[in-house]
């Protein structure tokens, strides 16, 4: 089988987006990169608030409502359609619901060859990166570092605590068929 989608799951500031960019550089042929941050950025203001949308609480917690879930499901199906149409994808996401989040992706990507990759980073290191970035709610990286992996099954796992994105991307690329 040929890998259609590489799906990276990890907490905020774990290095997923940087790995995705490196994968585009080291994999043969064109790979499109899509991340959950782009979906959040595309939301109308009304869905960036508590209730139906997505809420980034002061303590770093992230809560999602039904309106966000509907658009997320459409986004997932759209990316799956893009892969079915022949494009190869690298997707970076944050499985806030752990195994339930993975199941939503499994349903959308049914019939496609997916490489499931866990991107780990020690909570303290992710928190330092979060602070350095300055564009995240404090506490998000620490709270997500381990919870996003609960109940999730992977084909491969990488750890960015002490490894930079390029070696991680090369490890992942070696598993792509």
Rosetta blueprint (number, residue, H / E / L):
1 X L
2 X L
3 X L
4 X L
5 X E
6 X E
7 X E
8 X E
9 X E
10 X L
11 X L
12 X L
13 X L
14 X L
15 X L
16 X H
17 X H
18 X H
19 X H
20 X H
21 X H
22 X H
23 X H
24 X H
25 X H
26 X H
27 X L
28 X L
29 X L
30 X L
31 X E
32 X E
33 X E
34 X E
35 X E
36 X H
37 X H
38 X H
39 X H
40 X H
41 X H
42 X H
43 X L
44 X L
45 X H
46 X H
47 X H
48 X L
49 X L
50 X L
51 X L
52 X L
53 X L
54 X E
55 X E
56 X E
57 X L
58 X L
59 X L
60 X L
61 X L
62 X E
63 X E
64 X E
65 X L
66 X H
67 X H
68 X H
69 X H
70 X H
71 X H
72 X H
73 X H
74 X H
75 X H
76 X H
77 X H
78 X H
79 X H
80 X H
81 X H
82 X H
83 X H
84 X H
85 X L
86 X L
87 X L
88 X E
89 X E
90 X E
91 X E
92 X E
93 X E
94 X L
95 X L
96 X L
97 X L
98 X L
99 X H
100 X H
101 X H
102 X H
103 X H
104 X H
105 X H
106 X H
107 X H
108 X H
109 X L
110 X L
111 X L
112 X L
113 X L
114 X E
115 X E
116 X E
117 X E
118 X E
119 X E
120 X E
121 X L
122 X L
123 X H
124 X H
125 X H
126 X H
127 X H
128 X H
129 X H
130 X H
131 X H
132 X H
133 X H
134 X L
135 X L
136 X L
137 X L
138 X L
139 X L
140 X H
141 X H
142 X H
143 X H
144 X H
145 X H
146 X H
147 X H
148 X L
149 X L
150 X L
151 X L
152 X L
153 X L
154 X L
155 X L
156 X E
157 X E
158 X E
159 X E
160 X L
161 X L
162 X L
163 X L
164 X L
165 X H
166 X H
167 X H
168 X H
169 X H
170 X H
171 X H
172 X H
173 X H
174 X L
175 X L
176 X L
177 X L
